[in-house]
Amino acid sequence: MKAKVYVTLKPGVLDPQGKAIHHSAELLGFSNISDIRQGKYFEISLDDAVNETEAREAAEKIAHEVLANPVIEDYRVEIV
Amino acid sequence: MKAKVYVTLKPGVLDPQGKAIHHSAELLGFSNISDIRQGKYFEISLDDAVNETEAREAAEKIAHEVLANPVIEDYRVEIV
């Protein structure tokens, strides 16, 4: 069982890395972009014995405690 | 119009950062994880005048040229 975790900065939190990418993209001629924000993406492979509910619980816990900083970041968990 | 770009390491490419996260998660007591791989996630806001086909084209191009290293990374583009 696999869990996908998407971590994004909360709206309103400044994203200098995204701004830098936006700037680079503009220099390279991409002119129709209004904004780029960078986030993180994790694929967690869980043991086969784990069922979907347990997988979601474990992934939510890892996302909250390890992968994201809940003060400035939001996260979303998807089980596949 | 928004494009979401997911960048992941190709299978077989070593992911030391993912390994480090896996190790930290184990130390914190998460025992049912077999692997963690880290990727990148980008949200690109495009000008409203851009239609879906153009948005996908632009996002694929940016993903290929700026956001991912196609030698070792795969990317996936989603238009929302």
Backbone of each chain as nested JSON, in Angstrom:
{
  "chains": [
    {"id": "A", "residues": [
      {"number": 1, "name": "MET", "atoms": {"N": [0.846, -1.208, 0.0], "CA": [0.0, 0.0, 0.0], "C": [0.874, 1.249, 0.0]}},
      {"number": 2, "name": "LYS", "atoms": {"N": [0.478, 2.212, -0.822], "CA": [1.297, 3.418, -0.955], "C": [0.525, 4.655, -0.505]}},
      {"number": 3, "name": "ALA", "atoms": {"N": [1.22, 5.574, 0.141], "CA": [0.599, 6.839, 0.504], "C": [1.364, 7.96, -0.192]}},
      {"number": 4, "name": "LYS", "atoms": {"N": [0.617, 8.902, -0.744], "CA": [1.259, 10.071, -1.332], "C": [0.956, 11.27, -0.454]}},
      {"number": 5, "name": "VAL", "atoms": {"N": [1.976, 12.005, -0.098], "CA": [1.777, 13.169, 0.768], "C": [2.233, 14.423, 0.008]}},
      {"number": 6, "name": "TYR", "atoms": {"N": [1.348, 15.407, -0.061], "CA": [1.659, 16.678, -0.707], "C": [1.759, 17.742, 0.367]}},
      {"number": 7, "name": "VAL", "atoms": {"N": [2.886, 18.412, 0.422], "CA": [3.067, 19.469, 1.422], "C": [3.192, 20.802, 0.688]}},
      {"number": 8, "name": "THR", "atoms": {"N": [2.359, 21.75, 1.066], "CA": [2.419, 23.069, 0.428], "C": [2.492, 24.149, 1.496]}},
      {"number": 9, "name": "LEU", "atoms": {"N": [3.108, 25.257, 1.166], "CA": [3.109, 26.397, 2.077], "C": [1.684, 26.933, 2.195]}},
      {"number": 10, "name": "LYS", "atoms": {"N": [1.323, 27.367, 3.383], "CA": [0.008, 27.976, 3.563], "C": [-0.097, 29.245, 2.728]}},
      {"number": 11, "name": "PRO", "atoms": {"N": [-1.315, 29.561, 2.269], "CA": [-1.466, 30.804, 1.519], "C": [-1.021, 31.965, 2.403]}},
      {"number": 12, "name": "GLY", "atoms": {"N": [-0.309, 32.91, 1.841], "CA": [0.14, 34.054, 2.632], "C": [1.563, 33.903, 3.115]}},
      {"number": 13, "name": "VAL", "atoms": {"N": [2.054, 32.668, 3.198], "CA": [3.448, 32.477, 3.603], "C": [4.339, 32.744, 2.386]}},
      {"number": 14, "name": "LEU", "atoms": {"N": [5.338, 33.573, 2.568], "CA": [6.222, 33.925, 1.458], "C": [6.968, 32.694, 0.948]}},
      {"number": 15, "name": "ASP", "atoms": {"N": [7.17, 32.61, -0.376], "CA": [7.842, 31.472, -0.985], "C": [8.983, 31.966, -1.888]}},
      {"number": 16, "name": "PRO", "atoms": {"N": [10.129, 32.302, -1.279], "CA": [11.23, 32.868, -2.071], "C": [11.739, 31.913, -3.151]}},
      {"number": 17, "name": "GLN", "atoms": {"N": [11.711, 30.589, -2.862], "CA": [12.169, 29.622, -3.855], "C": [11.247, 29.633, -5.082]}},
      {"number": 18, "name": "GLY", "atoms": {"N": [9.947, 29.676, -4.818], "CA": [8.986, 29.769, -5.919], "C": [9.182, 31.04, -6.721]}},
      {"number": 19, "name": "LYS", "atoms": {"N": [9.432, 32.15, -6.019], "CA": [9.663, 33.44, -6.692], "C": [10.894, 33.331, -7.592]}},
      {"number": 20, "name": "ALA", "atoms": {"N": [11.957, 32.683, -7.094], "CA": [13.183, 32.536, -7.877], "C": [12.926, 31.703, -9.137]}},
      {"number": 21, "name": "ILE", "atoms": {"N": [12.138, 30.627, -8.985], "CA": [11.808, 29.789, -10.14], "C": [10.985, 30.583, -11.145]}},
      {"number": 22, "name": "HIS", "atoms": {"N": [10.025, 31.367, -10.634], "CA": [9.197, 32.204, -11.488], "C": [10.082, 33.162, -12.299]}},
      {"number": 23, "name": "HIS", "atoms": {"N": [11.032, 33.77, -11.603], "CA": [11.941, 34.714, -12.251], "C": [12.768, 34.005, -13.338]}},
      {"number": 24, "name": "SER", "atoms": {"N": [13.321, 32.842, -13.016], "CA": [14.101, 32.077, -14.001], "C": [13.247, 31.73, -15.209]}},
      {"number": 25, "name": "ALA", "atoms": {"N": [12.003, 31.301, -14.949], "CA": [11.118, 30.916, -16.045], "C": [10.85, 32.124, -16.948]}},
      {"number": 26, "name": "GLU", "atoms": {"N": [10.684, 33.299, -16.344], "CA": [10.46, 34.526, -17.137], "C": [11.676, 34.835, -18.005]}},
      {"number": 27, "name": "LEU", "atoms": {"N": [12.87, 34.703, -17.408], "CA": [14.099, 34.964, -18.173], "C": [14.209, 34.008, -19.351]}},
      {"number": 28, "name": "LEU", "atoms": {"N": [13.684, 32.787, -19.182], "CA": [13.741, 31.795, -20.252], "C": [12.616, 31.976, -21.268]}},
      {"number": 29, "name": "GLY", "atoms": {"N": [11.788, 33.006, -21.086], "CA": [10.797, 33.343, -22.094], "C": [9.386, 32.87, -21.799]}},
      {"number": 30, "name": "PHE", "atoms": {"N": [9.132, 32.304, -20.626], "CA": [7.764, 31.924, -20.279], "C": [7.068, 33.159, -19.712]}},
      {"number": 31, "name": "SER", "atoms": {"N": [6.199, 33.765, -20.526], "CA": [5.681, 35.068, -20.121], "C": [4.263, 34.998, -19.561]}},
      {"number": 32, "name": "ASN", "atoms": {"N": [3.555, 33.858, -19.746], "CA": [2.153, 33.815, -19.313], "C": [1.949, 33.196, -17.929]}},
      {"number": 33, "name": "ILE", "atoms": {"N": [3.006, 33.239, -17.115], "CA": [2.9, 32.696, -15.76], "C": [2.666, 33.831, -14.783]}},
      {"number": 34, "name": "SER", "atoms": {"N": [1.685, 33.693, -13.896], "CA": [1.486, 34.759, -12.915], "C": [2.148, 34.424, -11.577]}},
      {"number": 35, "name": "ASP", "atoms": {"N": [2.326, 33.128, -11.295], "CA": [2.967, 32.769, -10.013], "C": [3.395, 31.302, -10.036]}},
      {"number": 36, "name": "ILE", "atoms": {"N": [4.473, 30.993, -9.314], "CA": [4.865, 29.604, -9.096], "C": [5.113, 29.428, -7.608]}},
      {"number": 37, "name": "ARG", "atoms": {"N": [4.533, 28.38, -7.043], "CA": [4.806, 28.054, -5.641], "C": [5.352, 26.641, -5.558]}},
      {"number": 38, "name": "GLN", "atoms": {"N": [6.412, 26.484, -4.765], "CA": [7.01, 25.169, -4.639], "C": [6.527, 24.458, -3.397]}},
      {"number": 39, "name": "GLY", "atoms": {"N": [6.289, 23.172, -3.536], "CA": [5.933, 22.353, -2.387], "C": [6.777, 21.098, -2.363]}},
      {"number": 40, "name": "LYS", "atoms": {"N": [6.408, 20.17, -1.508], "CA": [7.14, 18.906, -1.429], "C": [6.175, 17.768, -1.681]}},
      {"number": 41, "name": "TYR", "atoms": {"N": [6.72, 16.671, -2.123], "CA": [5.905, 15.514, -2.467], "C": [6.612, 14.265, -1.958]}},
      {"number": 42, "name": "PHE", "atoms": {"N": [5.894, 13.39, -1.287], "CA": [6.515, 12.183, -0.729], "C": [5.695, 10.954, -1.113]}},
      {"number": 43, "name": "GLU", "atoms": {"N": [6.393, 9.899, -1.478], "CA": [5.735, 8.615, -1.683], "C": [6.173, 7.669, -0.573]}},
      {"number": 44, "name": "ILE", "atoms": {"N": [5.224, 7.231, 0.236], "CA": [5.527, 6.347, 1.356], "C": [5.016, 4.953, 1.021]}},
      {"number": 45, "name": "SER", "atoms": {"N": [5.923, 3.985, 0.973], "CA": [5.498, 2.593, 0.773], "C": [5.308, 1.954, 2.136]}},
      {"number": 46, "name": "LEU", "atoms": {"N": [4.117, 1.43, 2.358], "CA": [3.822, 0.806, 3.648], "C": [3.798, -0.707, 3.493]}},
      {"number": 47, "name": "ASP", "atoms": {"N": [4.039, -1.388, 4.597], "CA": [4.008, -2.852, 4.566], "C": [2.658, -3.352, 4.045]}},
      {"number": 48, "name": "ASP", "atoms": {"N": [2.673, -4.494, 3.372], "CA": [1.46, -5.015, 2.748], "C": [0.39, -5.386, 3.766]}},
      {"number": 49, "name": "ALA", "atoms": {"N": [0.816, -5.689, 5.012], "CA": [-0.14, -6.104, 6.035], "C": [-1.046, -4.949, 6.493]}},
      {"number": 50, "name": "VAL", "atoms": {"N": [-0.677, -3.727, 6.13], "CA": [-1.413, -2.547, 6.603], "C": [-2.662, -2.33, 5.746]}},
      {"number": 51, "name": "ASN", "atoms": {"N": [-3.82, -2.131, 6.372], "CA": [-5.024, -1.841, 5.576], "C": [-5.162, -0.332, 5.323]}},
      {"number": 52, "name": "GLU", "atoms": {"N": [-6.195, 0.032, 4.545], "CA": [-6.272, 1.421, 4.072], "C": [-6.437, 2.414, 5.22]}},
      {"number": 53, "name": "THR", "atoms": {"N": [-7.276, 2.066, 6.21], "CA": [-7.503, 2.98, 7.333], "C": [-6.209, 3.201, 8.114]}},
      {"number": 54, "name": "GLU", "atoms": {"N": [-5.501, 2.097, 8.39], "CA": [-4.238, 2.205, 9.125], "C": [-3.211, 2.986, 8.311]}},
      {"number": 55, "name": "ALA", "atoms": {"N": [-3.199, 2.738, 6.999], "CA": [-2.251, 3.434, 6.129], "C": [-2.5, 4.935, 6.19]}},
      {"number": 56, "name": "ARG", "atoms": {"N": [-3.784, 5.312, 6.105], "CA": [-4.108, 6.746, 6.146], "C": [-3.702, 7.358, 7.487]}},
      {"number": 57, "name": "GLU", "atoms": {"N": [-4.017, 6.65, 8.568], "CA": [-3.647, 7.131, 9.899], "C": [-2.129, 7.341, 10.023]}},
      {"number": 58, "name": "ALA", "atoms": {"N": [-1.376, 6.294, 9.605], "CA": [0.081, 6.36, 9.709], "C": [0.614, 7.512, 8.859]}},
      {"number": 59, "name": "ALA", "atoms": {"N": [0.096, 7.64, 7.625], "CA": [0.603, 8.67, 6.72], "C": [0.293, 10.069, 7.261]}},
      {"number": 60, "name": "GLU", "atoms": {"N": [-0.934, 10.236, 7.813], "CA": [-1.317, 11.538, 8.376], "C": [-0.382, 11.895, 9.535]}},
      {"number": 61, "name": "LYS", "atoms": {"N": [-0.051, 10.878, 10.341], "CA": [0.794, 11.106, 11.514], "C": [2.216, 11.493, 11.074]}},
      {"number": 62, "name": "ILE", "atoms": {"N": [2.746, 10.74, 10.104], "CA": [4.088, 11.054, 9.605], "C": [4.108, 12.442, 8.968]}},
      {"number": 63, "name": "ALA", "atoms": {"N": [3.065, 12.738, 8.181], "CA": [3.006, 14.043, 7.518], "C": [3.026, 15.152, 8.56]}},
      {"number": 64, "name": "HIS", "atoms": {"N": [2.211, 14.978, 9.623], "CA": [2.087, 16.009, 10.644], "C": [3.366, 16.158, 11.461]}},
      {"number": 65, "name": "GLU", "atoms": {"N": [4.017, 15.02, 11.774], "CA": [5.146, 15.066, 12.713], "C": [6.508, 15.186, 12.044]}},
      {"number": 66, "name": "VAL", "atoms": {"N": [6.635, 14.652, 10.827], "CA": [7.951, 14.602, 10.206], "C": [8.044, 15.431, 8.922]}},
      {"number": 67, "name": "LEU", "atoms": {"N": [7.051, 15.285, 8.054], "CA": [7.22, 15.817, 6.692], "C": [6.842, 17.288, 6.567]}},
      {"number": 68, "name": "ALA", "atoms": {"N": [5.859, 17.719, 7.342], "CA": [5.409, 19.106, 7.207], "C": [5.647, 19.876, 8.501]}},
      {"number": 69, "name": "ASN", "atoms": {"N": [5.761, 21.157, 8.386], "CA": [5.769, 22.043, 9.54], "C": [4.379, 22.677, 9.618]}},
      {"number": 70, "name": "PRO", "atoms": {"N": [3.513, 22.148, 10.5], "CA": [2.114, 22.573, 10.493], "C": [1.895, 24.062, 10.775]}},
      {"number": 71, "name": "VAL", "atoms": {"N": [2.921, 24.74, 11.273], "CA": [2.782, 26.177, 11.521], "C": [2.681, 26.942, 10.202]}},
      {"number": 72, "name": "ILE", "atoms": {"N": [3.476, 26.552, 9.221], "CA": [3.48, 27.311, 7.954], "C": [3.07, 26.47, 6.749]}},
      {"number": 73, "name": "GLU", "atoms": {"N": [2.862, 25.164, 6.962], "CA": [2.568, 24.32, 5.809], "C": [1.273, 23.526, 5.976]}},
      {"number": 74, "name": "ASP", "atoms": {"N": [0.585, 23.313, 4.852], "CA": [-0.556, 22.404, 4.811], "C": [-0.11, 21.094, 4.183]}},
      {"number": 75, "name": "TYR", "atoms": {"N": [-0.795, 20.024, 4.504], "CA": [-0.473, 18.768, 3.82], "C": [-1.75, 18.032, 3.429]}},
      {"number": 76, "name": "ARG", "atoms": {"N": [-1.606, 17.185, 2.427], "CA": [-2.741, 16.407, 1.935], "C": [-2.238, 14.98, 1.751]}},
      {"number": 77, "name": "VAL", "atoms": {"N": [-3.02, 14.013, 2.214], "CA": [-2.598, 12.611, 2.117], "C": [-3.531, 11.876, 1.163]}},
      {"number": 78, "name": "GLU", "atoms": {"N": [-2.973, 11.048, 0.318], "CA": [-3.742, 10.274, -0.655], "C": [-3.26, 8.822, -0.554]}},
      {"number": 79, "name": "ILE", "atoms": {"N": [-4.185, 7.89, -0.446], "CA": [-3.787, 6.477, -0.383], "C": [-4.064, 5.824, -1.742]}},
      {"number": 80, "name": "VAL", "atoms": {"N": [-3.072, 5.122, -2.278], "CA": [-3.289, 4.482, -3.6], "C": [-2.945, 2.99, -3.531]}}
    ]},
    {"id": "B", "residues": [
      {"number": 1, "name": "MET", "atoms": {"N": [-6.06, 29.837, -14.598], "CA": [-5.803, 28.388, -14.785], "C": [-4.54, 27.979, -14.04]}},
      {"number": 2, "name": "LYS", "atoms": {"N": [-4.631, 26.808, -13.382], "CA": [-3.522, 26.357, -12.565], "C": [-2.97, 25.041, -13.099]}},
      {"number": 3, "name": "ALA", "atoms": {"N": [-1.648, 24.9, -13.068], "CA": [-1.033, 23.625, -13.419], "C": [-0.306, 23.098, -12.194]}},
      {"number": 4, "name": "LYS", "atoms": {"N": [-0.446, 21.804, -11.96], "CA": [0.301, 21.174, -10.881], "C": [1.334, 20.258, -11.515]}},
      {"number": 5, "name": "VAL", "atoms": {"N": [2.572, 20.39, -11.08], "CA": [3.646, 19.566, -11.634], "C": [4.246, 18.732, -10.504]}},
      {"number": 6, "name": "TYR", "atoms": {"N": [4.294, 17.427, -10.721], "CA": [4.889, 16.499, -9.748], "C": [6.184, 15.978, -10.34]}},
      {"number": 7, "name": "VAL", "atoms": {"N": [7.279, 16.152, -9.648], "CA": [8.578, 15.671, -10.118], "C": [9.056, 14.571, -9.177]}},
      {"number": 8, "name": "THR", "atoms": {"N": [9.354, 13.411, -9.721], "CA": [9.848, 12.292, -8.897], "C": [11.134, 11.753, -9.495]}},
      {"number": 9, "name": "LEU", "atoms": {"N": [11.978, 11.219, -8.658], "CA": [13.174, 10.541, -9.143], "C": [12.756, 9.294, -9.914]}},
      {"number": 10, "name": "LYS", "atoms": {"N": [13.474, 8.981, -11.0], "CA": [13.173, 7.755, -11.738], "C": [13.43, 6.544, -10.839]}},
      {"number": 11, "name": "PRO", "atoms": {"N": [12.67, 5.45, -11.066], "CA": [12.928, 4.25, -10.267], "C": [14.371, 3.812, -10.497]}},
      {"number": 12, "name": "GLY", "atoms": {"N": [15.032, 3.421, -9.451], "CA": [16.427, 2.978, -9.601], "C": [17.414, 4.064, -9.239]}},
      {"number": 13, "name": "VAL", "atoms": {"N": [16.993, 5.337, -9.293], "CA": [17.89, 6.42, -8.893], "C": [17.894, 6.501, -7.366]}},
      {"number": 14, "name": "LEU", "atoms": {"N": [19.07, 6.504, -6.789], "CA": [19.176, 6.545, -5.328], "C": [18.572, 7.818, -4.765]}},
      {"number": 15, "name": "ASP", "atoms": {"N": [17.931, 7.724, -3.607], "CA": [17.28, 8.881, -2.999], "C": [17.74, 8.999, -1.541]}},
      {"number": 16, "name": "PRO", "atoms": {"N": [18.935, 9.562, -1.321], "CA": [19.475, 9.643, 0.043], "C": [18.586, 10.451, 0.985]}},
      {"number": 17, "name": "GLN", "atoms": {"N": [17.923, 11.486, 0.451], "CA": [17.047, 12.311, 1.295], "C": [15.854, 11.484, 1.787]}},
      {"number": 18, "name": "GLY", "atoms": {"N": [15.277, 10.709, 0.857], "CA": [14.183, 9.817, 1.235], "C": [14.631, 8.802, 2.271]}},
      {"number": 19, "name": "LYS", "atoms": {"N": [15.826, 8.252, 2.077], "CA": [16.37, 7.277, 3.031], "C": [16.524, 7.908, 4.412]}},
      {"number": 20, "name": "ALA", "atoms": {"N": [17.007, 9.148, 4.463], "CA": [17.182, 9.849, 5.736], "C": [15.837, 10.064, 6.424]}},
      {"number": 21, "name": "ILE", "atoms": {"N": [14.82, 10.437, 5.637], "CA": [13.485, 10.641, 6.216], "C": [12.945, 9.313, 6.752]}},
      {"number": 22, "name": "HIS", "atoms": {"N": [13.152, 8.245, 5.981], "CA": [12.713, 6.915, 6.391], "C": [13.346, 6.541, 7.734]}},
      {"number": 23, "name": "HIS", "atoms": {"N": [14.649, 6.806, 7.826], "CA": [15.386, 6.492, 9.045], "C": [14.837, 7.307, 10.22]}},
      {"number": 24, "name": "SER", "atoms": {"N": [14.627, 8.609, 10.034], "CA": [14.056, 9.455, 11.098], "C": [12.689, 8.941, 11.52]}},
      {"number": 25, "name": "ALA", "atoms": {"N": [11.863, 8.572, 10.541], "CA": [10.521, 8.082, 10.86], "C": [10.614, 6.813, 11.697]}},
      {"number": 26, "name": "GLU", "atoms": {"N": [11.568, 5.942, 11.361], "CA": [11.754, 4.717, 12.146], "C": [12.151, 5.033, 13.584]}},
      {"number": 27, "name": "LEU", "atoms": {"N": [13.084, 5.981, 13.71], "CA": [13.52, 6.373, 15.055], "C": [12.349, 6.919, 15.866]}},
      {"number": 28, "name": "LEU", "atoms": {"N": [11.399, 7.559, 15.194], "CA": [10.238, 8.129, 15.88], "C": [9.158, 7.085, 16.138]}},
      {"number": 29, "name": "GLY", "atoms": {"N": [9.423, 5.832, 15.733], "CA": [8.489, 4.768, 16.089], "C": [7.564, 4.313, 14.971]}},
      {"number": 30, "name": "PHE", "atoms": {"N": [7.713, 4.86, 13.76], "CA": [6.892, 4.384, 12.646], "C": [7.567, 3.138, 12.069]}},
      {"number": 31, "name": "SER", "atoms": {"N": [6.999, 1.968, 12.377], "CA": [7.708, 0.736, 12.044], "C": [7.174, 0.043, 10.798]}},
      {"number": 32, "name": "ASN", "atoms": {"N": [5.992, 0.448, 10.323], "CA": [5.391, -0.277, 9.193], "C": [5.66, 0.36, 7.832]}},
      {"number": 33, "name": "ILE", "atoms": {"N": [6.726, 1.146, 7.753], "CA": [7.071, 1.786, 6.486], "C": [8.182, 0.995, 5.82]}},
      {"number": 34, "name": "SER", "atoms": {"N": [8.016, 0.685, 4.534], "CA": [9.096, -0.045, 3.857], "C": [9.993, 0.904, 3.059]}},
      {"number": 35, "name": "ASP", "atoms": {"N": [9.462, 2.05, 2.641], "CA": [10.302, 2.985, 1.884], "C": [9.649, 4.367, 1.822]}},
      {"number": 36, "name": "ILE", "atoms": {"N": [10.483, 5.411, 1.776], "CA": [9.971, 6.766, 1.518], "C": [10.812, 7.367, 0.411]}},
      {"number": 37, "name": "ARG", "atoms": {"N": [10.139, 7.942, -0.574], "CA": [10.893, 8.652, -1.616], "C": [10.402, 10.09, -1.686]}},
      {"number": 38, "name": "GLN", "atoms": {"N": [11.341, 11.003, -1.789], "CA": [10.946, 12.415, -1.83], "C": [10.92, 12.935, -3.264]}},
      {"number": 39, "name": "GLY", "atoms": {"N": [9.927, 13.737, -3.547], "CA": [9.855, 14.383, -4.854], "C": [9.59, 15.859, -4.668]}},
      {"number": 40, "name": "LYS", "atoms": {"N": [9.297, 16.526, -5.77], "CA": [8.994, 17.957, -5.686], "C": [7.604, 18.203, -6.252]}},
      {"number": 41, "name": "TYR", "atoms": {"N": [7.018, 19.285, -5.831], "CA": [5.653, 19.592, -6.241], "C": [5.593, 21.089, -6.527]}},
      {"number": 42, "name": "PHE", "atoms": {"N": [5.014, 21.457, -7.653], "CA": [4.939, 22.878, -8.02], "C": [3.514, 23.231, -8.419]}},
      {"number": 43, "name": "GLU", "atoms": {"N": [3.071, 24.401, -7.992], "CA": [1.798, 24.934, -8.462], "C": [2.092, 26.158, -9.312]}},
      {"number": 44, "name": "ILE", "atoms": {"N": [1.719, 26.069, -10.574], "CA": [1.972, 27.177, -11.5], "C": [0.65, 27.862, -11.8]}},
      {"number": 45, "name": "SER", "atoms": {"N": [0.55, 29.152, -11.474], "CA": [-0.648, 29.909, -11.833], "C": [-0.404, 30.568, -13.178]}},
      {"number": 46, "name": "LEU", "atoms": {"N": [-1.286, 30.292, -14.126], "CA": [-1.124, 30.865, -15.467], "C": [-2.142, 31.971, -15.682]}},
      {"number": 47, "name": "ASP", "atoms": {"N": [-1.817, 32.876, -16.598], "CA": [-2.729, 33.977, -16.882], "C": [-4.095, 33.438, -17.315]}},
      {"number": 48, "name": "ASP", "atoms": {"N": [-5.154, 34.19, -16.988], "CA": [-6.501, 33.713, -17.266], "C": [-6.781, 33.564, -18.761]}},
      {"number": 49, "name": "ALA", "atoms": {"N": [-6.054, 34.295, -19.594], "CA": [-6.285, 34.259, -21.037], "C": [-5.845, 32.927, -21.66]}},
      {"number": 50, "name": "VAL", "atoms": {"N": [-5.083, 32.139, -20.906], "CA": [-4.538, 30.882, -21.432], "C": [-5.596, 29.771, -21.379]}},
      {"number": 51, "name": "ASN", "atoms": {"N": [-5.8, 29.049, -22.498], "CA": [-6.746, 27.927, -22.446], "C": [-6.056, 26.647, -21.988]}},
      {"number": 52, "name": "GLU", "atoms": {"N": [-6.834, 25.552, -21.861], "CA": [-6.299, 24.349, -21.227], "C": [-5.143, 23.736, -22.027]}},
      {"number": 53, "name": "THR", "atoms": {"N": [-5.308, 23.711, -23.367], "CA": [-4.257, 23.11, -24.21], "C": [-2.956, 23.897, -24.075]}},
      {"number": 54, "name": "GLU", "atoms": {"N": [-3.083, 25.228, -24.151], "CA": [-1.884, 26.073, -24.018], "C": [-1.264, 25.926, -22.636]}},
      {"number": 55, "name": "ALA", "atoms": {"N": [-2.132, 25.83, -21.631], "CA": [-1.633, 25.704, -20.259], "C": [-0.835, 24.416, -20.117]}},
      {"number": 56, "name": "ARG", "atoms": {"N": [-1.388, 23.311, -20.681], "CA": [-0.683, 22.03, -20.568], "C": [0.656, 22.099, -21.29]}},
      {"number": 57, "name": "GLU", "atoms": {"N": [0.634, 22.698, -22.51], "CA": [1.875, 22.835, -23.283], "C": [2.927, 23.624, -22.509]}},
      {"number": 58, "name": "ALA", "atoms": {"N": [2.5, 24.784, -21.976], "CA": [3.437, 25.637, -21.241], "C": [3.977, 24.907, -20.014]}},
      {"number": 59, "name": "ALA", "atoms": {"N": [3.084, 24.237, -19.293], "CA": [3.501, 23.562, -18.054], "C": [4.463, 22.413, -18.364]}},
      {"number": 60, "name": "GLU", "atoms": {"N": [4.175, 21.651, -19.437], "CA": [5.068, 20.538, -19.822], "C": [6.459, 21.08, -20.152]}},
      {"number": 61, "name": "LYS", "atoms": {"N": [6.468, 22.232, -20.868], "CA": [7.735, 22.808, -21.289], "C": [8.547, 23.289, -20.07]}},
      {"number": 62, "name": "ILE", "atoms": {"N": [7.865, 23.991, -19.157], "CA": [8.551, 24.468, -17.957], "C": [9.057, 23.278, -17.134]}},
      {"number": 63, "name": "ALA", "atoms": {"N": [8.201, 22.246, -17.011], "CA": [8.592, 21.072, -16.235], "C": [9.845, 20.451, -16.835]}},
      {"number": 64, "name": "HIS", "atoms": {"N": [9.848, 20.334, -18.149], "CA": [10.974, 19.679, -18.824], "C": [12.241, 20.524, -18.754]}},
      {"number": 65, "name": "GLU", "atoms": {"N": [12.088, 21.854, -18.907], "CA": [13.28, 22.703, -19.036], "C": [13.759, 23.307, -17.726]}},
      {"number": 66, "name": "VAL", "atoms": {"N": [12.853, 23.514, -16.785], "CA": [13.244, 24.236, -15.569], "C": [13.095, 23.392, -14.308]}},
      {"number": 67, "name": "LEU", "atoms": {"N": [11.946, 22.714, -14.174], "CA": [11.631, 22.115, -12.874], "C": [12.233, 20.734, -12.66]}},
      {"number": 68, "name": "ALA", "atoms": {"N": [12.369, 19.962, -13.736], "CA": [12.88, 18.598, -13.579], "C": [14.192, 18.437, -14.328]}},
      {"number": 69, "name": "ASN", "atoms": {"N": [14.98, 17.481, -13.892], "CA": [16.159, 17.061, -14.634], "C": [15.787, 15.749, -15.327]}},
      {"number": 70, "name": "PRO", "atoms": {"N": [15.444, 15.815, -16.632], "CA": [14.876, 14.641, -17.303], "C": [15.822, 13.435, -17.343]}},
      {"number": 71, "name": "VAL", "atoms": {"N": [17.095, 13.644, -17.028], "CA": [18.028, 12.515, -17.007], "C": [17.716, 11.571, -15.839]}},
      {"number": 72, "name": "ILE", "atoms": {"N": [17.402, 12.157, -14.686], "CA": [17.175, 11.311, -13.509], "C": [15.77, 11.445, -12.929]}},
      {"number": 73, "name": "GLU", "atoms": {"N": [14.963, 12.359, -13.503], "CA": [13.644, 12.589, -12.899], "C": [12.51, 12.44, -13.917]}},
      {"number": 74, "name": "ASP", "atoms": {"N": [11.375, 11.953, -13.439], "CA": [10.147, 11.935, -14.225], "C": [9.264, 13.081, -13.751]}},
      {"number": 75, "name": "TYR", "atoms": {"N": [8.371, 13.545, -14.619], "CA": [7.417, 14.546, -14.155], "C": [6.032, 14.258, -14.704]}},
      {"number": 76, "name": "ARG", "atoms": {"N": [5.042, 14.784, -14.008], "CA": [3.658, 14.586, -14.395], "C": [2.97, 15.946, -14.26]}},
      {"number": 77, "name": "VAL", "atoms": {"N": [2.192, 16.311, -15.266], "CA": [1.528, 17.62, -15.256], "C": [0.025, 17.411, -15.167]}},
      {"number": 78, "name": "GLU", "atoms": {"N": [-0.624, 18.202, -14.348], "CA": [-2.065, 18.112, -14.148], "C": [-2.619, 19.533, -14.268]}},
      {"number": 79, "name": "ILE", "atoms": {"N": [-3.657, 19.705, -15.064], "CA": [-4.248, 21.047, -15.189], "C": [-5.538, 21.083, -14.384]}},
      {"number": 80, "name": "VAL", "atoms": {"N": [-5.696, 22.106, -13.541], "CA": [-6.935, 22.194, -12.735], "C": [-7.606, 23.554, -12.918]}}
    ]}
  ]
}
